[in-house]
Amino acid sequence: MLNSISVLFFLFIATSLSAQELTHYPCEDETRPLMSLTTSWDNILKAGNNLPKNCFDGYFAEGISENLVVKIGNDWEGFIKLIETHPKHNKFTQLVLSSINSTVLPKDLLLIKQKASNCCSMFKNLCSAIVKQSRLALNEQ
């Protein structure tokens, strides 16, 4: 009797663990490229443009914000080149601006603010918006 109870308990635990492993978190796949500093700019653009609105929330939003701001700060030239070659991606631009928020470290906000302050006139509107968002985020901290 004890052996059969042990077997049933083991089967119960094993099936519970299998069910947990199969649980899919809906935003994991969609946010993965945006939450890695090694993702190419083209893949970031694609993921940003295809990101479901409900996936920019909580843990995912904080991860996306941190990684986007750090990547922009560390590779400003790559970011500008992306914007230059893909100028009509308003959803991605909005994601970038939304990512510049008080959850990001001040040093990273200051870096992109400084880089955007020295931006060429071709991207004046975007750079002005980045400076403004950076100031707001820094003031909220």
Disulfide bonds with the S-S distance in Angstrom:
Cys27-Cys55 2.09
Cys119-Cys127 1.97
